[in-house]
Amino acid sequence: MNAVPPRACVLCTTAGGTPVWQGARLRVIRADEPGFPGFYRVVWQDHVAEFSDLALADRLHCMEAVALVERVVIERLAPTKVNLAALGNMVPHLHWHVVARYAEDSRFPAPLWALEQRPRDAAHEAAVAARLPDTDAEIARRCQAAFGET
């Protein structure tokens, strides 16, 4: 369903983060979430609110992209766990969160939105952040190979 995007939709009017790769139907961005390096989003290009708004082929395409990003995050960033979520409460535009989580992060094992359980580990965050350019490049390479789009 190609609903008319609201003018206030941040994912319709901006990249929504650092662009990593873009195809005709979706894009991958790296989110700037303090305390959580390795936070990616797979954003559906058309303004739809719910995953079930997509046709079957589009749902499969979207989940293949989510799985691809998750696999690269695991291989390149070696997180303790990867969290996947499609909430849309704050921005009702279909996007999946692919978040590298570490035992060292300030909220682990609680959700991202929980209260901090310990101080942020700046050295660990910096070490993960140093690997992000290579991770971005690998996500872009694999998306291009898998989806053949630009």
Backbone as a ProteinNet text record, in pm:
[ID]
protein_1_A
[PRIMARY]
MNAVPPRACVLCTTAGGTPVWQGARLRVIRADEPGFPGFYRVVWQDHVAEFSDLALADRLHCMEAVALVERVVIERLAPTKVNLAALGNMVPHLHWHVVARYAEDSRFPAPLWALEQRPRDAAHEAAVAARLPDTDAEIARRCQAAFGET
[TERTIARY]
84.1	0	88.4	72.8	153.4	73.5	67.5	-2.7	75	3.4	69.1	143.2	273.5	351	315.2	303.5	281.6	406.5	386.9	500.8	594.5	544.3	626.4	702.3	687.5	753.9	903.7	981.9	1126.3	1188.9	1128.6	1185.7	1145.5	1048.3	1012.9	1090.7	1123.4	1184.2	1334.7	1391.2	1536.2	1584.5	1714.4	1770.6	1739.4	1729.5	1700	1823.4	1939.4	2065.8	2173.5	2284.8	2394.6	2358.9	2345.9	2311.9	2420.7	2378.4	2469.4	2446.2	2319.6	2284	2139.1	2110.1	1972	1935.6	1820.7	1763	1631.4	1561.5	1433.6	1326.2	1330.4	1223.8	1261.8	1389.8	1430	1569.9	1604	1739.1	1786.5	1917.4	1979	2052.7	2027.9	2096.7	2158	2260.6	2315.1	2262.1	2194.7	2133.6	2238.1	2217.9	2304.2	2232.9	2252	2190.8	2302.3	2321.1	2429.8	2427.2	2542.8	2555.7	2534.1	2492.6	2462.3	2524.1	2657.1	2717.5	2674.5	2659.5	2612.5	2461.5	2395.1	2249	2212.6	2151.8	2112.8	1961.4	1912.5	1770	1755.4	1663.5	1621.1	1489	1488.1	1373.9	1305.3	1176.3	1099	1082.7	1103.2	1100.3	961.3	859.5	723.5	674.5	588.8	534.2	418.3	451.3	351.2	379.6	275.8	293.1	318.3	257.1	261.8	326.2	395.8	460.2	356.9	239	133.6	73.9	109.9	67.3	139.4	252.4	331.3	276.8	294	262.9	363.3	329.6	415.3	557.8	572.8	707.8	786.2	719.5	786.7	822.1	735.2	767.7	891.3	897.6	1014.3	1141	1130.4	1244.6	1292.8	1199.1	1233.1	1303	1249.2	1309.2	1443.6	1461.8	1594.2	1696	1654.9	1745.9	1776.1	1675	1696.2	1794.1	1773.2	1861.9	2003.8	2017.1	2149.2	2222.8	2155.6	2218.7	2255.4	2164.2	2193.7	2318.6	2328.9	2442.7	2573.9	2576	2698.6	2733	2634.2	2658.4	2721.8	2669	2724.5	2869.6	2894	3028.3	3130.1	3091.7	3187.3	3199.1	3090.7	3091.6	3090.2	3066.7	3069.8	2993.7	2864.9	2787.8	2754.5	2716.4	2665.7	2533.2	2451.6	2319.5	2282.4	2196.2	2139.7	1990.7	1942.2	1799.2	1738.2	1621.3	1542.8	1409.3	1364.9	1236.1	1179.6	1048.5	975.8	863.4	892.1	795.2	705.9	763.5	686.7	596.6	613	528	560.6	688.4	730.9	730.5	767.5	770.1	692.7	564.9	483.6	513.2	636.5	684.3	762.6	728.1	786.3	938.7	999.4	1144.7	1176	1280	1326.3	1454.5	1462.5	1583.9	1666.6	1793.4	1888.9	1999.6	2000.3	2084.6	2183	2311.2	2415.8	2408.9	2395	2391.5	2512.3	2566.4	2686.5	2663.1	2725.3	2718.1	2769.4	2855.3	2912.2	2819.2	2710.9	2628	2552.6	2518	2466.9	2331.2	2262.7	2128.9	2116.6	2218.9	2213.2	2199.1	2113.8	2037.6	1898.1	1866.6	1734.9	1720.3	1599.3	1577.8	1649.4	1665.2	1731.8	1667.6	1537.7	1464.5	1456.9	1515	1514.5	1608.5	1597.8	1690	1829.8	1929.4	2068	2092	2164.3	2199.1	2342.7	2420.9	2561.8	2604.5	2718	2766.6	2806.1	2798.5	2842.8	2992.5	3033.1	3172.9	3229.2	3286.2	3333.3	3438.7	3526.2	3631.9	3570.9	3474.4	3409.6	3332.3	3258.5	3182.7	3276.6	3391.2	3488.2	3544.8	3569.6	3622.9	3521.8	3394.3	3290.1	3277.8	3276.3	3262.1	3374.2	3492.6	3605.4	3580.9	3496	3467.7	3346.7	3278.8	3156.8	3179.3	3283.6	3300.6	3315.4	3390.8	3406.4	3273.2	3199.4	3069	2972.1	2968.8	2883.2	2916.4	3044.5	3088	3047.3	3056.6	3019	2868.2	2791.5	2645.7	2611	2671.5	2643.6	2683.1	2798.7	2844.2	2747.7	2706.4	2616.8	2476.3	2428.4	2297.2	2300.7	2405.2	2417.8	2421.4	2496.7	2506	2373.1	2303	2178.4	2061.3	2055.7	1937.2	1962.2	2089.2	2124	2064.3	2044.9	1984.8	2086.1	2058.9	2138.3	2047.2
-117.4	0	123.5	207.6	329.4	447.7	460.2	571.9	700	809.4	939.1	968.1	995.9	1017.9	1150.2	1149.2	1275.9	1362.6	1490.9	1582.8	1575.3	1533.4	1529.5	1398.2	1304.2	1174.6	1189.4	1169.5	1186.9	1085.5	967.8	868.5	892.8	980.2	1021.3	1145.2	1229.8	1358.8	1364.2	1264	1259.4	1115.8	1099	963.5	883.8	951.6	884.4	835.4	864.9	821.7	824.5	762.3	755.7	654	697.6	603.1	497.7	373.1	261.5	203	181.3	125.6	161.4	182	210.4	135.4	71.4	4.9	70.6	14.4	70.7	58	-51.6	-76	-46.8	-48.5	-23.9	34	83.9	134.6	87.2	86.8	53	177.4	213.1	327.9	282.3	356.3	337.4	450.3	414.2	513.2	573.5	696.7	763.1	758.8	648.7	629.1	624.6	731.5	735.3	613.3	552.3	436.1	303.9	311.4	189.2	190.6	182.4	169	34.2	27.9	-95.3	-103.6	11.2	19.4	55.7	-38.9	-19	-21.2	37.7	30.1	-8	-98.1	-131.8	-58.5	40	130.2	102.3	74	56.4	193.4	202.3	332.3	396.2	317.9	372.7	393.9	492.2	520.3	424.7	318.3	225.8	210	183.3	175.7	34.3	-63.4	-198.6	-296.1	-393.9	-497	-569.9	-593.4	-663.8	-579.8	-451.7	-368.3	-408.2	-478.4	-516.6	-644	-654.3	-778.6	-884.6	-1010.4	-1120.2	-1105.6	-1076.8	-1064.8	-952.3	-844	-732.7	-768.9	-843.4	-888.1	-977.6	-1067.9	-1155.7	-1075.9	-979.8	-894.1	-818.8	-763.6	-686.6	-775.2	-893.5	-980.2	-1036.2	-1055.8	-1096	-987.2	-861.2	-750	-744.4	-763.1	-763.1	-874.3	-993.1	-1105.7	-1079.9	-1019.6	-988.5	-891.4	-785.2	-687.9	-755.1	-835.1	-905.2	-992.6	-1066.7	-1157.1	-1078.6	-967.2	-886.3	-829.4	-782.2	-728.8	-836.7	-958.1	-1068.1	-1094.6	-1103.1	-1135.9	-1025.8	-901.1	-789.9	-727.4	-729.7	-659.3	-751.9	-880.8	-981.7	-939.7	-904.7	-865.6	-985.8	-957	-1060	-1113.2	-1024.3	-1056.4	-950.1	-984.2	-885.7	-876	-753.8	-731.8	-688	-744.1	-705.4	-652.3	-541.9	-486.6	-400.8	-401.1	-311.5	-251.3	-143.4	-85.4	17.2	125.6	226.7	312.3	308.6	390.9	539.7	571.3	710.6	758	669.3	701.5	590.6	614.5	509.9	491.6	461.6	433.1	303.1	201.1	68.9	72.9	30.9	17.5	-85.9	-162.2	-264.9	-217.2	-234	-205.8	-334.2	-322.3	-432.8	-378.1	-421.6	-356.9	-454.9	-425.3	-501.4	-467.9	-571.1	-552.1	-622.1	-560	-610.6	-617.3	-714.7	-723.4	-594.7	-522.1	-397.1	-277	-290	-170.1	-138.4	-13.2	37.6	-19.4	-84.1	-134.7	-286.8	-351	-496	-569.7	-669.8	-736	-677.9	-566.7	-504.6	-441.9	-405.6	-340.2	-205.5	-157.6	-28.7	85.4	79.6	190.2	178.8	74.4	58.3	159.6	170.7	256.3	196.2	284.3	236.7	154	45.5	-42	-21.6	47.4	73.3	190.3	253.8	363.4	311.6	400.5	365.3	336.4	242.9	202.8	268.8	386.7	465.2	391.3	320.4	248	138.1	65.7	-39.4	21.6	128.5	194.6	242.2	297.2	344.5	228.7	115.8	-0.8	-52.4	-55.3	-97.3	6.1	133.5	240	236	196.4	188	84.3	-13.7	-118.2	-86.4	23.9	55.3	85.6	159.2	182.2	52.9	-42.5	-171.5	-247.5	-239.3	-305.6	-244	-111.5	-43.1	-88.8	-92.2	-130.3	-273.9	-362.2	-502	-516.9	-442.2	-443.8	-396.1	-286.7	-233.5	-334	-395.8	-493.9	-611.4	-663.8	-779.5	-744.3	-625.8	-583.6	-570.8	-510.8	-496.3	-633.3	-726.1	-860.1	-934.8	-919	-992.2	-935.3	-802.7	-737.2	-673.8	-655.9	-603.2	-470.3	-386.8	-254.7	-147.5	-27.3	86	194.7
0	0	0	-93.2	-102.9	-50.6	79.7	140.3	114.9	108.8	93.4	222.3	213.4	336.3	403.1	534.9	603.5	594.4	586.1	573.6	693	807.3	927.6	943.8	852.2	867.6	842.5	946.9	937.7	841.3	825.1	734.7	589	567.2	430.6	387.4	482.9	450	470	540.2	561.6	541.9	537.6	528.4	654.3	767.9	893.1	966.9	914.8	974.6	868.6	896.9	800.9	692.2	566.9	460.1	442.4	432	410.4	271.5	235.2	104.1	75.1	-53.7	-91.4	-217.6	-213.7	-329.5	-363.8	-459.1	-501.7	-393.9	-316.1	-219.2	-74.4	-43.6	95.1	99.5	217.6	239.4	375.8	391.9	519.7	567	690.1	749.3	882.4	923.1	1057.6	1143.1	1249.7	1337.6	1430.5	1467.1	1564.2	1698.2	1769.5	1900.4	2003.1	2079.2	2177.3	2269	2283.7	2369.2	2298.1	2170	2096	1956.4	1948.2	1815.5	1757.4	1630.4	1568.8	1567.7	1561	1556.2	1412.5	1342.2	1202.7	1190.1	1082.5	1049.6	903.4	877.9	742.1	723.9	634.3	618.2	484.7	489.8	367.4	302.8	171.3	104.1	103.9	67.4	65	207.6	223.7	355.6	384.3	456.4	508.4	656.4	732.7	877.3	927.3	864.3	917.4	819.9	873.4	793	707.5	762	688.6	576	568.1	454.9	326.7	339.3	223.2	159.6	29	-42	1.2	-18.7	24.1	-28.9	-157	-214.6	-147.1	-114	-46.6	97.4	165.2	301	299.3	202.9	192.3	162.9	72.1	37.6	162.1	236.8	356.6	459.3	484.2	585.7	541.3	411.7	362.4	393	376.4	406.8	556.4	640.1	785.6	823.4	769.3	800	751	634.6	580.1	672.2	713.8	803.3	935.5	988.8	1113.8	1099.2	990.4	969.7	964.1	893.1	885.3	1022.5	1095.5	1229.8	1318.2	1310.9	1390.6	1350.3	1220.4	1172.2	1198.5	1179.4	1187.3	1325.8	1402.6	1530.3	1652	1631	1737.7	1863.4	1848.9	1966.5	2054.9	2175.8	2265.6	2211.8	2157	2102.4	2001.3	1906.4	1814.1	1844.1	1864	1883.4	1752.2	1720.2	1603.7	1653.2	1595.8	1636.2	1524.2	1515	1424.7	1506.5	1574.3	1666.3	1597.2	1550.2	1479	1564.7	1695.7	1781	1767.5	1757.1	1745.8	1601.2	1509.2	1366.2	1294.5	1262.4	1200.5	1051.3	1023.1	887.8	903.1	826.1	844.6	840.1	949.6	958.9	1065.9	1038.9	1132.2	1197.7	1328.1	1403.2	1408.3	1377.6	1389.4	1478.8	1603.6	1704	1765.7	1750.4	1818.5	1966.8	2048.5	2193.7	2255.2	2356.3	2422.4	2572.7	2636.6	2782.5	2846.1	2774.2	2825.8	2811.2	2733.5	2716.1	2844.8	2860.5	2988.2	3028	2936.3	2968.2	2956.4	2903.4	2881.2	3013.9	3022.5	2917.7	2896.2	2960.7	2946	2807.2	2768.8	2638.4	2630.1	2507.8	2483.9	2561.7	2575.9	2637	2789.4	2847	2992.5	3057.7	3187.9	3261.9	3257.7	3260.4	3262.8	3387.6	3370.5	3481.6	3526.9	3444.7	3473.9	3386.6	3418	3333	3193.9	3096.2	2961.7	2963.2	2879.4	2866.9	2741	2756.8	2642.1	2560.9	2625.9	2553.3	2466.4	2520	2440.9	2324.5	2349.4	2242.6	2131.9	2169.7	2070.4	1989.2	2053.4	1982.8	1881	1917.7	1823.1	1711.5	1747.9	1647.8	1544.5	1584.6	1491	1381.9	1408.8	1310.1	1223.3	1248.3	1173.7	1025.3	986.5	842	762.1	814	747.5	745.7	855.6	864	763.6	756.6	658.4	516.6	484.8	350.3	318	415.4	392.4	376.6	453.7	435.3	295.1	252.1	117.5	9.9	26.1	-73.3	-83.2	31.5	30.7	-17.6	18.1	-32.5	-183.2	-235.5	-380.2	-447.8	-391.8	-448.7	-440.3	-329.2	-308	-385.7	-392.5	-447.1	-583.5	-619.5	-752.4	-785.8	-685.1	-706.2	-668.3	-710.5	-664.3	-615.5
[MASK]
++++++++++++++++++++++++++++++++++++++++++++++++++++++++++++++++++++++++++++++++++++++++++++++++++++++++++++++++++++++++++++++++++++++++++++++++++++++

